[in-house]
Amino acid sequence: MRTDRGFPAPPALVEHARRFRSSGAAPAVPRVAATVLLLRPADDGFEVYLIRRVAAMTFGGVYAFPGGGVDPSDSTTHLDWAGPTPTDWGVRLGLAPAAAQAVVCAAAREVFEEAGVLLAGPDPARVVGDVSDDGWEAARVDLEQRRTGFADLLAGRGLTLRSDLLLPWSRWVTPEFEPRRFDTYFFVALLPEGQRTRHVSAEADHTLWIRPADAGERAVAGELTMLPPTLVTLGEVAACPDLAAVAQAAATRDAVTPITPRLDLSDADQPRFRLP
């Protein structure tokens, strides 16, 4: 979805940028975060899950992937773990092992909190099935409200975190003018068999499954509002003919080098985001 003309900038973000530039303030320190592109097979290809953030939130009204900030407990928790070790993840993400564990835990936790999908199983070779009944929903709400931790939830049900179900894709950092900034690691994951997404997050007011190319086309047409990280990532996965190709591409992706969109205000009538 990248073009030489850049990307349209929502008016609210343009105002943020102008106020920031006139204030002379120092940029906010980005909070480490994780987001997950949930994918599922579809006829002749695959679909991606998108949520629209509620208007009152940062980046409200914008379509994005499930995700959020790393919680302090994500780096200190002790839990059963399958797949690459935190040390292995550290190499892949360019982080210390504890920090890498935090990012991976945050990705798995957030996709459960915001989409009702749990990347865990009773052993390293299996994944839980449907997690939409009342008991699971109560557990999800407790996690979302921080009444329980992710490790406690998994341990209480005898489950192992399946870190191997997450594939690193990229890393994006919010531009300096935003009052709330994020250093976000992007992952892709296949929707586990037997599970289904649910519109459960209070932080979203609309959800949909859509082919990545169709989502990009609707964004360009002005039907879906998206920021550059989402648009670019949709274009990258849309270039893959099937889910096997997505996994193959993820194996060689650079998930270490951060990408920060730059807001070009040189044309007052058409401000645009541009990439390095």
NORPE-V411702 format. One record per pair of residues at least 24 apart in sequence whose C-alpha atoms are under 6 Angstrom apart, sorted by the first residue. I is the first residue (numbers start at 1). J is the second residue. D is the distance in Angstrom with one decimal. If there is no record, write none. Layout:
I/J/D ; I/J/D
This chain:
1/231/6.0 ; 1/232/5.3 ; 1/235/4.8 ; 6/272/5.7 ; 6/273/5.4 ; 6/274/4.8 ; 7/272/5.2 ; 7/273/4.9 ; 8/272/4.9 ; 9/272/5.4 ; 17/177/5.0 ; 20/177/5.5 ; 27/176/5.2 ; 30/181/4.4 ; 30/182/4.5 ; 30/183/5.5 ; 31/182/4.6 ; 31/183/5.7 ; 32/69/5.9 ; 32/70/5.8 ; 32/182/5.7 ; 32/183/4.7 ; 32/184/5.9 ; 33/68/5.4 ; 33/69/3.9 ; 33/70/5.1 ; 33/183/5.8 ; 33/184/4.5 ; 34/67/5.5 ; 34/68/5.8 ; 34/107/5.1 ; 34/184/5.1 ; 34/185/4.7 ; 34/186/6.0 ; 35/66/5.7 ; 35/67/3.9 ; 35/107/5.8 ; 35/186/5.1 ; 36/65/6.0 ; 36/66/5.8 ; 36/186/5.9 ; 36/187/4.8 ; 36/188/5.5 ; 37/65/5.8 ; 37/188/4.6 ; 38/189/5.1 ; 38/190/5.7 ; 38/191/5.9 ; 39/190/4.8 ; 39/191/5.8 ; 40/190/5.8 ; 40/191/5.5 ; 45/242/5.2 ; 47/209/5.9 ; 47/210/5.0 ; 47/211/4.2 ; 48/209/5.5 ; 48/210/5.5 ; 49/208/5.9 ; 49/209/4.6 ; 50/207/5.6 ; 50/208/5.5 ; 51/206/5.8 ; 51/207/4.4 ; 52/204/5.2 ; 52/205/5.9 ; 52/206/5.2 ; 53/203/5.7 ; 53/204/4.4 ; 54/203/5.6 ; 54/204/5.1 ; 54/205/5.4 ; 62/225/5.1 ; 62/226/5.3 ; 63/225/6.0 ; 63/226/5.3 ; 66/111/5.7 ; 66/114/5.9 ; 67/110/5.1 ; 70/106/5.3 ; 74/102/4.4 ; 74/105/5.7 ; 75/101/6.0 ; 75/102/4.2 ; 79/151/5.4 ; 80/160/4.7 ; 81/160/5.5 ; 81/161/4.9 ; 82/124/5.2 ; 82/161/6.0 ; 82/162/5.0 ; 82/163/5.8 ; 83/163/5.2 ; 83/164/4.4 ; 93/255/5.6 ; 93/256/5.1 ; 94/256/5.4 ; 113/140/6.0 ; 113/144/5.8 ; 114/201/4.7 ; 115/197/5.2 ; 115/198/5.4 ; 116/197/5.6 ; 116/198/5.6 ; 119/162/5.6 ; 120/160/5.4 ; 120/161/4.5 ; 120/162/4.9 ; 121/159/5.1 ; 121/160/5.3 ; 122/159/4.6 ; 122/160/6.0 ; 123/160/5.9 ; 129/194/4.8 ; 129/195/5.5 ; 130/194/5.4 ; 130/195/4.6 ; 165/189/5.9 ; 169/250/5.6 ; 169/253/5.7 ; 169/255/5.5 ; 170/254/6.0 ; 170/255/4.1 ; 171/255/5.4 ; 171/258/5.0 ; 172/258/5.2 ; 172/259/4.7 ; 172/260/6.0 ; 173/259/6.0 ; 173/260/5.0 ; 175/260/5.9 ; 212/238/5.2 ; 213/238/5.4
